[in-house]
Amino acid sequence: MSADPILANCCSEVLFKKLFFEYARRLRNYLYFRCGDPALADDLVQDAFLELWRNCEDVPYPQAKRYLFKVATNRLLDTMRKRQVEKRYLLHQGKALPMPDGQFALEENEFRQRLELALSDLPESQRMVFLLNRVEKMTYRSMADFLGLSVKAVERRMHLALDQLRRVFHDQPTGPW
């Protein structure tokens, strides 16, 4: 194998570690912004890197980033489709969807769960803008550049996201809002 990373595949432990330290956090944030579920995002990052390792001989080093994001995005879409089918089935059966935590959870945990659920119910475009602003502390201008949108489009998406979150929390009598 050549010492030149451009000619190398991803099977070198040194190159693989370099890829992990360079892209794992970005990939995790990207997935979290798309799905709103931190545990799922962590699992998908792990799956993507495992898949890269399994196919390391076929993936040239310069294309590894694209490969990781493509694998992770495809797995996310598969998971989201599966969850939609499960939701429809449960609704069709007339059963309530199970809540992730028991009824005696602390108020802070309840609020966090309600917020995560509300964020996961937002359309992807609104969730991404909301999380980029609130988690990554990006300005509307920097989000517009990052997403390839106008500042007005970013403002509109944020407005819609905040309206939806307000409706969710105002409809439920408990909580800090």
Residue frames as qw, qx, qy, qz and C-alpha x, y, z in Angstrom:
[[0.000, 0.891, 0.455, 0.000, 0.00, 0.00, 0.00],
 [0.390, 0.534, -0.018, 0.750, 1.26, 3.45, -0.85],
 [0.318, -0.337, -0.471, 0.751, 1.98, 6.04, 1.83],
 [0.112, -0.074, -0.204, -0.970, 0.00, 8.61, -0.17],
 [0.326, 0.292, 0.711, -0.550, -3.53, 8.86, 1.33],
 [0.517, 0.445, -0.153, -0.715, -4.96, 9.81, -2.06],
 [0.521, 0.297, -0.740, -0.304, -3.99, 6.41, -3.45],
 [0.017, 0.096, -0.926, 0.364, -4.80, 4.44, -0.30],
 [0.505, -0.470, -0.608, -0.392, -7.97, 2.68, 0.69],
 [0.429, -0.668, 0.168, -0.584, -9.38, 2.99, 4.20],
 [0.916, -0.192, -0.350, 0.026, -7.96, -0.27, 5.58],
 [0.450, 0.316, -0.475, 0.688, -4.99, 1.39, 7.22],
 [0.453, -0.607, -0.582, 0.294, -5.64, 1.71, 10.94],
 [0.288, -0.306, -0.082, 0.904, -3.95, 5.12, 10.93],
 [0.117, -0.145, -0.427, -0.885, -6.16, 6.43, 8.11],
 [0.408, -0.518, -0.714, -0.234, -9.28, 4.92, 9.64],
 [0.410, -0.548, -0.461, 0.565, -8.58, 6.59, 13.00],
 [0.136, -0.149, 0.128, 0.971, -7.94, 9.85, 11.19],
 [0.255, -0.341, -0.608, -0.671, -11.32, 9.53, 9.45],
 [0.447, -0.574, -0.679, 0.099, -13.04, 8.77, 12.73],
 [0.348, -0.501, -0.297, 0.735, -11.58, 11.74, 14.58],
 [0.058, -0.071, 0.292, 0.952, -12.24, 14.03, 11.65],
 [0.351, -0.178, -0.524, -0.756, -15.83, 13.04, 10.79],
 [0.296, -0.338, -0.880, 0.153, -17.54, 11.20, 13.66],
 [0.032, -0.450, -0.465, 0.762, -18.69, 14.32, 15.51],
 [0.251, 0.256, -0.273, -0.893, -19.87, 16.06, 12.33],
 [0.365, -0.111, -0.832, -0.402, -21.70, 12.94, 11.18],
 [0.212, -0.391, -0.813, 0.377, -23.36, 12.56, 14.59],
 [0.094, 0.424, 0.233, -0.870, -24.54, 16.19, 14.59],
 [0.301, 0.133, -0.551, -0.767, -25.82, 15.88, 11.03],
 [0.359, -0.238, -0.887, -0.168, -27.83, 12.78, 11.94],
 [0.139, -0.423, -0.662, 0.603, -29.09, 14.29, 15.18],
 [0.182, 0.325, -0.021, -0.928, -30.30, 17.37, 13.34],
 [0.386, 0.027, -0.672, -0.631, -32.13, 15.18, 10.84],
 [0.513, -0.287, -0.799, -0.129, -33.80, 12.78, 13.27],
 [0.385, -0.635, 0.127, -0.657, -33.88, 14.59, 16.63],
 [0.924, -0.368, -0.035, -0.100, -32.90, 11.39, 18.49],
 [0.050, -0.813, 0.578, -0.053, -29.41, 11.48, 20.04],
 [0.666, -0.258, 0.699, -0.040, -29.25, 7.74, 20.73],
 [0.802, 0.491, 0.339, 0.018, -30.25, 6.90, 17.17],
 [0.351, 0.897, -0.267, 0.035, -27.65, 9.34, 15.82],
 [0.330, -0.648, 0.686, -0.037, -24.93, 7.67, 17.92],
 [0.775, 0.044, 0.630, -0.025, -25.98, 4.21, 16.73],
 [0.700, 0.695, 0.166, 0.005, -26.00, 5.29, 13.09],
 [0.110, 0.871, -0.479, 0.000, -22.50, 6.80, 13.35],
 [0.519, -0.401, 0.754, -0.024, -21.25, 3.53, 14.78],
 [0.791, 0.344, 0.504, -0.041, -22.99, 1.57, 12.01],
 [0.519, 0.849, -0.091, -0.047, -21.55, 3.81, 9.30],
 [0.044, -0.765, 0.643, -0.011, -17.98, 3.42, 10.55],
 [0.663, -0.146, 0.732, -0.061, -18.46, -0.33, 10.95],
 [0.756, 0.572, 0.315, -0.049, -19.71, -0.54, 7.37],
 [0.299, 0.885, -0.355, -0.032, -16.72, 1.50, 6.19],
 [0.342, -0.565, 0.751, -0.018, -14.37, -0.89, 7.98],
 [0.764, 0.147, 0.623, -0.074, -16.10, -3.91, 6.44],
 [0.678, 0.663, 0.278, 0.151, -15.74, -2.42, 2.96],
 [0.286, -0.829, 0.221, 0.426, -12.44, -0.61, 3.51],
 [0.524, -0.134, 0.629, 0.558, -10.72, -2.25, 0.52],
 [0.326, 0.574, 0.640, 0.393, -13.37, -0.88, -1.84],
 [0.059, -0.966, -0.252, 0.013, -13.47, 2.69, -0.49],
 [0.559, 0.398, -0.132, 0.715, -10.66, 5.03, -1.54],
 [0.374, -0.371, -0.436, 0.730, -9.58, 7.36, 1.26],
 [0.018, 0.028, -0.091, -0.995, -10.66, 10.58, -0.54],
 [0.463, -0.275, -0.510, -0.671, -14.20, 9.21, -0.92],
 [0.337, -0.196, -0.847, 0.361, -14.58, 7.95, 2.65],
 [0.139, 0.194, 0.373, -0.897, -16.44, 11.02, 3.94],
 [0.533, 0.102, -0.326, -0.774, -19.05, 10.77, 1.19],
 [0.531, -0.046, -0.839, -0.105, -19.34, 7.03, 1.84],
 [0.167, -0.171, -0.750, 0.617, -19.89, 7.52, 5.59],
 [0.302, 0.215, 0.200, -0.907, -22.57, 10.18, 5.11],
 [0.562, 0.091, -0.541, -0.619, -24.32, 8.14, 2.41],
 [0.448, -0.109, -0.882, 0.102, -24.40, 4.95, 4.52],
 [0.055, -0.227, -0.634, 0.737, -25.60, 6.83, 7.60],
 [0.392, 0.181, -0.050, -0.901, -28.27, 8.74, 5.67],
 [0.566, 0.009, -0.694, -0.444, -29.58, 5.55, 4.06],
 [0.363, -0.186, -0.857, 0.314, -29.77, 3.78, 7.42],
 [0.113, 0.211, 0.402, -0.884, -31.53, 6.81, 8.93],
 [0.503, 0.112, -0.308, -0.800, -34.12, 6.82, 6.15],
 [0.531, -0.076, -0.832, -0.143, -34.68, 3.08, 6.62],
 [0.211, -0.211, -0.749, 0.592, -35.16, 3.57, 10.36],
 [0.258, 0.195, 0.168, -0.931, -37.54, 6.49, 9.87],
 [0.559, 0.024, -0.551, -0.619, -39.62, 4.49, 7.39],
 [0.459, -0.144, -0.866, 0.136, -39.76, 1.58, 9.84],
 [0.045, -0.222, -0.579, 0.783, -40.87, 3.87, 12.66],
 [0.411, 0.115, -0.136, -0.894, -43.61, 5.36, 10.47],
 [0.582, -0.072, -0.736, -0.338, -44.92, 1.87, 9.73],
 [0.344, -0.200, -0.804, 0.443, -44.88, 1.03, 13.44],
 [0.138, 0.172, 0.299, -0.928, -46.71, 4.29, 14.28],
 [0.528, 0.041, -0.382, -0.758, -49.37, 3.64, 11.67],
 [0.534, -0.119, -0.835, -0.055, -49.83, 0.09, 12.93],
 [0.200, -0.226, -0.698, 0.649, -50.22, 1.19, 16.54],
 [0.288, 0.173, 0.088, -0.938, -52.64, 3.94, 15.57],
 [0.554, 0.008, -0.607, -0.570, -54.59, 1.49, 13.43],
 [0.477, -0.181, -0.843, 0.170, -54.80, -0.90, 16.36],
 [0.401, -0.766, -0.245, -0.439, -56.18, 1.90, 18.53],
 [0.760, -0.421, -0.268, 0.418, -53.35, 1.62, 21.02],
 [0.108, -0.984, 0.126, 0.062, -51.53, 4.57, 22.51],
 [0.640, 0.564, -0.403, 0.332, -47.89, 4.95, 21.59],
 [0.771, -0.447, -0.298, 0.342, -45.61, 3.90, 24.44],
 [0.055, -0.968, 0.180, -0.164, -43.83, 6.69, 26.26],
 [0.623, 0.447, -0.546, 0.337, -40.08, 6.31, 26.78],
 [0.147, 0.224, -0.683, 0.679, -40.23, 6.92, 30.54],
 [0.264, -0.463, -0.833, 0.152, -42.62, 6.07, 33.36],
 [0.165, -0.813, -0.375, -0.414, -45.23, 8.37, 34.84],
 [0.588, -0.773, -0.124, 0.204, -43.18, 9.08, 37.95],
 [0.663, 0.272, 0.007, 0.698, -40.24, 10.65, 36.11],
 [0.276, -0.513, -0.196, 0.789, -38.86, 13.90, 37.39],
 [0.336, 0.846, 0.270, -0.312, -40.34, 17.02, 35.83],
 [0.005, -0.733, 0.486, 0.476, -37.08, 17.85, 34.10],
 [0.286, -0.107, 0.904, 0.300, -36.94, 14.42, 32.47],
 [0.398, 0.606, 0.677, -0.124, -40.56, 14.70, 31.40],
 [0.225, 0.877, -0.015, -0.425, -39.92, 18.08, 29.83],
 [0.120, -0.542, 0.704, 0.443, -36.80, 16.81, 28.04],
 [0.360, 0.167, 0.903, 0.164, -38.73, 13.86, 26.67],
 [0.360, 0.768, 0.477, -0.231, -41.60, 16.07, 25.54],
 [0.099, 0.827, -0.282, -0.476, -39.12, 18.40, 23.87],
 [0.215, -0.311, 0.841, 0.387, -37.33, 15.55, 22.09],
 [0.380, 0.430, 0.819, 0.023, -40.67, 14.17, 20.93],
 [0.274, 0.867, 0.227, -0.350, -41.79, 17.60, 19.76],
 [0.020, -0.699, 0.522, 0.489, -38.50, 18.08, 17.91],
 [0.301, -0.065, 0.904, 0.297, -38.77, 14.69, 16.24],
 [0.375, 0.627, 0.675, -0.103, -42.28, 15.62, 15.04],
 [0.138, 0.794, -0.116, -0.580, -41.01, 18.76, 13.35],
 [0.807, 0.588, 0.023, 0.054, -40.38, 18.54, 9.61],
 [0.830, -0.075, 0.035, 0.551, -36.71, 17.92, 8.92],
 [0.361, 0.577, 0.074, 0.729, -36.09, 21.39, 7.47],
 [0.356, -0.809, -0.013, -0.468, -37.52, 23.12, 10.56],
 [0.862, -0.489, 0.000, 0.136, -35.80, 20.77, 13.03],
 [0.760, 0.172, 0.008, 0.627, -32.45, 21.31, 11.31],
 [0.125, 0.683, 0.000, 0.719, -32.73, 25.12, 11.44],
 [0.599, -0.740, -0.030, -0.306, -33.91, 25.05, 15.07],
 [0.895, -0.360, 0.029, 0.261, -31.08, 22.77, 16.22],
 [0.623, 0.376, -0.004, 0.686, -28.40, 24.59, 14.22],
 [0.070, -0.739, 0.031, -0.670, -29.46, 27.79, 15.93],
 [0.653, -0.666, 0.081, -0.351, -30.09, 26.49, 19.46],
 [0.933, -0.280, 0.112, 0.197, -27.44, 23.76, 19.73],
 [0.735, 0.191, 0.131, 0.637, -24.68, 24.87, 17.37],
 [0.190, -0.756, -0.162, 0.606, -25.36, 28.59, 18.06],
 [0.389, 0.179, 0.503, 0.751, -25.30, 29.43, 14.35],
 [0.190, 0.428, 0.113, -0.877, -26.66, 32.76, 13.17],
 [0.671, 0.564, 0.391, -0.282, -29.39, 32.95, 10.55],
 [0.381, 0.801, -0.375, -0.269, -26.82, 34.16, 8.02],
 [0.085, -0.475, 0.873, 0.067, -24.43, 31.29, 8.70],
 [0.575, 0.187, 0.769, -0.206, -27.31, 28.79, 8.57],
 [0.611, 0.706, 0.098, -0.343, -28.43, 30.24, 5.25],
 [0.255, 0.712, -0.625, -0.195, -24.93, 29.82, 3.83],
 [0.298, -0.271, 0.910, -0.097, -24.57, 26.32, 5.28],
 [0.546, 0.335, 0.737, -0.215, -27.95, 25.14, 3.94],
 [0.204, 0.088, 0.615, 0.757, -27.81, 27.05, 0.66],
 [0.020, -0.745, -0.664, -0.061, -30.93, 29.06, 1.47],
 [0.057, 0.651, 0.018, 0.757, -31.84, 32.71, 1.79],
 [0.062, 0.076, -0.627, 0.773, -31.90, 34.32, 5.22],
 [0.561, -0.063, 0.019, -0.825, -35.66, 34.83, 4.78],
 [0.784, -0.012, -0.564, -0.257, -36.15, 31.09, 4.19],
 [0.450, 0.038, -0.737, 0.504, -34.19, 30.33, 7.36],
 [0.199, -0.080, 0.373, -0.903, -36.25, 32.89, 9.30],
 [0.700, -0.059, -0.249, -0.666, -39.47, 31.34, 8.00],
 [0.727, -0.008, -0.686, 0.024, -38.41, 27.82, 8.97],
 [0.245, 0.044, -0.662, 0.707, -37.42, 28.98, 12.44],
 [0.409, -0.089, 0.137, -0.898, -40.73, 30.82, 12.84],
 [0.781, -0.057, -0.424, -0.455, -42.69, 27.69, 11.84],
 [0.600, 0.031, -0.737, 0.310, -40.62, 25.50, 14.18],
 [0.035, 0.057, -0.542, 0.838, -41.16, 27.84, 17.14],
 [0.580, -0.089, -0.068, -0.807, -44.89, 28.08, 16.39],
 [0.781, -0.044, -0.589, -0.204, -45.18, 24.31, 16.32],
 [0.454, 0.023, -0.710, 0.538, -43.26, 23.94, 19.58],
 [0.213, -0.102, 0.327, -0.915, -45.41, 26.58, 21.25],
 [0.716, -0.099, -0.276, -0.633, -48.57, 24.77, 20.15],
 [0.708, -0.016, -0.700, 0.090, -47.29, 21.46, 21.49],
 [0.333, -0.028, -0.645, 0.688, -46.42, 22.88, 24.88],
 [0.318, -0.083, 0.166, -0.930, -49.50, 25.09, 25.20],
 [0.715, -0.117, -0.466, -0.508, -51.83, 22.19, 24.43],
 [0.720, -0.184, -0.628, 0.229, -50.38, 20.21, 27.34],
 [0.374, -0.874, -0.107, -0.290, -51.12, 21.80, 30.73],
 [0.755, -0.580, 0.093, 0.292, -47.98, 20.61, 32.56],
 [0.728, 0.249, 0.117, 0.628, -44.50, 21.99, 31.97],
 [0.359, -0.428, -0.120, 0.821, -42.62, 25.25, 32.15],
 [0.042, 0.122, 0.395, 0.910, -44.29, 26.97, 29.14]]
